[in-house]
Structure formats: structure tokens, C-alpha cells
């Protein structure tokens, strides 16, 4: 893609003179920046990660500065800033040069907790210090050294819209290998140029937006399914401050067996771990008609494209396969799903959300399989990594090097619930590690959950006949007869009085031959619901129906008073639905009691009719 080929002549004419290219933002980049600006107190998507560098010499700040500047000079995206409002569309501007200053901190003698407090404090300061997204580079690099430690830490803060994980770790390796070369007195070798630029990916996404084939594919994934929704009961205390935290599960003891499962099914480790995630989510949502978010690498399949830094992520809906009987079936079905979506992975999630989503966010939970094979683990201690990142999702599940991590917030998932969810992942992975022939339909509850159900089953009373609403009301009236059942202003209608009114209605109906087998009409479209009347009808053994359904004309009915208050307290059930205030409800109960007791609810001869001087409500 030639420079400036993706913008119009007016926008190009307005560019600063040091800009060597400009092109629109991708949907993912724009979405991240919107989230970043929506929460300036959090600085979502401004992420800080620290790595412990194993070294036999103290950190050389000057060599690290030179190495980092070489990497910035090498990659266009590290010389890129964002302009959202100055041009016809939001643009990213690639500058000819960008200067970075690498910081170095001396931490003296470390305390009993080692490096952790210093790294946490630094990450907190970084989160409180938002980057100017119009400038470049949108990264910060800092080294930490201590008096009593030869090893040192490198911390990189990034504006996530410019780099995804693969690009970030490629950049990290280029900085560290270049640093070693410069410190040794050598000049780092420049990589061979590749026939690909990040602008080519921007153009590919624009073409995908116009693809009807892509559009039809994603419509088929979303329609008829729901997103993965975490149970509301799992939320933490929202009156407390929001806290983002991480739960980790080490499954390296199962990794060989899980890789064997991938081999035996002719799939991949990614398919195995995604299948485990889908099984866990199906247990949480109790349905198979759902999708979860899947982070996809949409980088083009071009030789050398993996060396070009940028933001190539697209988080897409992945549907739960149905009909899988064994773990092998499930893993193969997931692999088939991954294969099917691959040609359509560039189509933006944001467009799917706008065109086919249920309204609001399309995804709240997503899974990410990570494998940064370019990382030279002889240069750093991979297990000692410390990171501080934030996003808008309720739950971010990712796997890397035999570790499964759950990133969430205390508002969306309590620590106790996160622990239960982590245990569920462990149980599913253990079952899958036994081989492809295991039953994928069976419940995979952790031991603690099974024990809880066993104790509940042991202590529970034998299930009997469910009590009716009428029986439940009678029990409540007997237990607390003087408690308010209905309030009318300062006055109260107690359970005792409501119970008496229901008895009067039942007696009046029985005296007129209305009982089991009879059907009594109740008009829901005029005035409040007849609480006492309904209870009385049930006590008489009769059934009831709304008066405005076919066949209700001529059935026993009582016309309600006219006029409804504006400040209705609720809406009664029924085809029409009627707003009701507490005052109206209490007044009508009293009227019904007097009217039914004095006049009856059926005409002479036992034929269903209406109260004298009244006519049944006409069906509307």
C-alpha cells in the first residue's frame, strides 16, 4: 500500500510536514481509544508490563536507550499518533521520527517483599499518567535496578491500540537483543525488509467490511444464540471500590496429556484449551445455544508479516458446538469452528455488534490462546513477569505456557466466585487429559461443589406435593395475621382482613352453585386485580379467566369501579395489563367484599351472570 493511498487529497494537504503516511484507524483501535477516554480514572488499555532480566552485569542505561531508539526508528507503528477530530475521519499519523527517553530507577536495598512493591508502585503511577495519544511513540520504557541485585527489571507501558501481544513481545525481543549487542560493542543487525506494511492490514479490513460472504457468516454465528453471561449472584460487593485482579491455574502437570489429546484428534493445543473453555462456559450458562468471545490474530498470511508491529486483534463470537458426545468430538468440533472462521477473521467485531447483536455489547467474556514462541527465555525470567492491564470485559480468560489466567474485577466476579470458576476449569482439564473417549456431556463439578450437593441432598426434606398459591397465602395469614398485606395511605389491610374477604367471596360463590368445574371471569383491563376475588375463586374450587379473552362473555363477573390513579404502583397480569395503585387495590378489595357478599355473583337458575344492576364487561 503506497503512502497516503487510504486518505483523500484534502486530508493529505492538511497533514503536518513531518508525517510520512496517514490512514484510518481500524475498528479495534478506535474501540480501544473510546474505552480509554470513557474511563480517564482507569486509563483502560494503557497497560504496563515488567520483566525480570537475568544478567551477569548491571543494567547499562545508555545502551538500553540506544537499543530502544533503534527499534522505534525501525517500526512505523512506534512513530504513530492518533488524531480523532482534525480530519474527515479519525486518522493515525506516521511521523518521520519520534524520540523516546528511557528511564532508569535505583531502588537501593530491597525490602523483605523484594521487587514487588516497587513494581506495583511504578505501575500505579503509570496508570495515573495518561499518554497523549496524538504524540509518538506511544510506549514508555523504564529500567529498575537495586543495590543488592545484579538482575534488573524492564518495564514497558504501551498504549494498547498500537500493539497486540505478538507485536509487543517481538518489540521486547528486539530491544533486549539489540541491548546485548550494543553493550558488547557491536551494531545490531537490521532485519530484511518485507513487502508488507500496517497500512495493508487497514486496507484489508476496509475490504472485509464490504464482504457479503463475511457478513452472512457472522450473522449465522450470532443469530439464535446468546452471549456468555456470568451469573448475577457471582458479582462482588458493588458498594466497595472496584478492584481488578487475576486468578491463576497451573496446569503444566496436565500439559503433556492435553497435547496428546490434540495429536490423537488431529487438532491443536489451541482447540483443546478452547474446548475446555466452552465446556466450562456451558456449565455456567446452562445452555449450548451461546457464543463466547475469541481473540483472533487477523494478521495477513504473508511472509514476514509477523515481523511488522501493529494492532491485528479482532475479538469475535465463537459458537458452542452442539451434539458432541466425547471429548474427542468436542475438540474436533471446536477445531472445525476455528477452521471455518479463519477466512472471515478480519471482518470487524464492531460491525457484527452493530448489525447482528442484541443491543449493547456483543461480548462480555472472551478467551485468548497465547503462544509467544519468539521470546528468548534465556534473556528473562518468564515466570516472574508482572503486569497491570485493564479492559471493559467482565472476564478475560487466557492461557500461556501451561498457565490459565482469569482477569476480572471485584464488581463483576467476587474472589470466591472466581475461585469456584478456576476449580471448574481444573476439573474439566483433568477429565480431558484422560483421553478423547471420555463423556463430554457429563457434569464436571469440582470436588467441593459435589460435596456441597451431597450434603444438600442428605439434609433436604423429601420433596412432596408443591403447595398452591392459596395454601401459601393461608399459611402466611396464619403465621402473621396482623402484618400488613396491602397498604392504603396511612391505613393498612392486614392478612387477617384479606383472608376474611377471600372467605366471603368463596361463600358467596358456593351459595350460587359456583365451584369445581366453574369458570369465573376477571376483567384485567378495568381497575386493580381482584386479590380477594381471585383467592375466593380458588377457595371455591373454581377457575378464573381474563374477561377479554374469547368465550368469557356471560361468565360470572363483577364490574370494577371506574377511574385509575396516575401514580400506579404496578401492572396486573393479563392480555391488556392494568396499572394499579395501592390505594385503588385496597379500596376495590373492600368494595368486592361488600358487593359479592350482599348481591351474589350469579343470576337466578345457576346460569353464570352478573350482579344486579350491572352488566358484564364487554370484551375489548
Secondary structure as UniProt FT lines:
FT   TURN            3..6
FT   HELIX           9..13
FT   TURN            17..18
FT   STRAND          19..24
FT   HELIX           27..38
FT   TURN            39..45
FT   STRAND          46..53
FT   HELIX           61..74
FT   HELIX           76..79
FT   STRAND          80..83
FT   STRAND          91..95
FT   STRAND          103..106
FT   TURN            112..113
FT   HELIX           116..127
FT   TURN            133..134
FT   STRAND          139..146
FT   TURN            147..148
FT   STRAND          149..159
FT   HELIX           160..162
FT   HELIX           165..183
FT   TURN            184..185
FT   HELIX           198..209
FT   HELIX           212..222
FT   TURN            223..224
FT   STRAND          226..227
FT   HELIX           232..234
FT   TURN            238..239
FT   STRAND          244..250
FT   TURN            252..254
FT   HELIX           255..264
FT   TURN            265..266
FT   HELIX           269..285
FT   STRAND          290..297
FT   TURN            303..304
FT   HELIX           305..307
FT   STRAND          313..319
FT   HELIX           327..342
FT   TURN            343..346
FT   HELIX           349..356
FT   STRAND          365..370
FT   TURN            373..374
FT   TURN            377..378
FT   STRAND          380..388
FT   STRAND          395..400
FT   TURN            401..402
FT   STRAND          403..409
FT   TURN            410..412
FT   HELIX           415..433
FT   TURN            436..437
FT   TURN            440..441
FT   HELIX           447..459
FT   HELIX           469..479
FT   TURN            481..482
FT   STRAND          484..488
FT   TURN            489..490
FT   STRAND          491..494
FT   HELIX           495..511
FT   TURN            512..513
FT   TURN            516..517
FT   STRAND          519..522
FT   TURN            524..525
FT   HELIX           531..539
FT   TURN            540..541
FT   STRAND          543..546
FT   TURN            547..548
FT   TURN            550..551
FT   TURN            553..554
FT   STRAND          556..557
FT   STRAND          570..572
FT   STRAND          578..580
FT   HELIX           582..599
FT   HELIX           604..606
FT   TURN            612..613
//
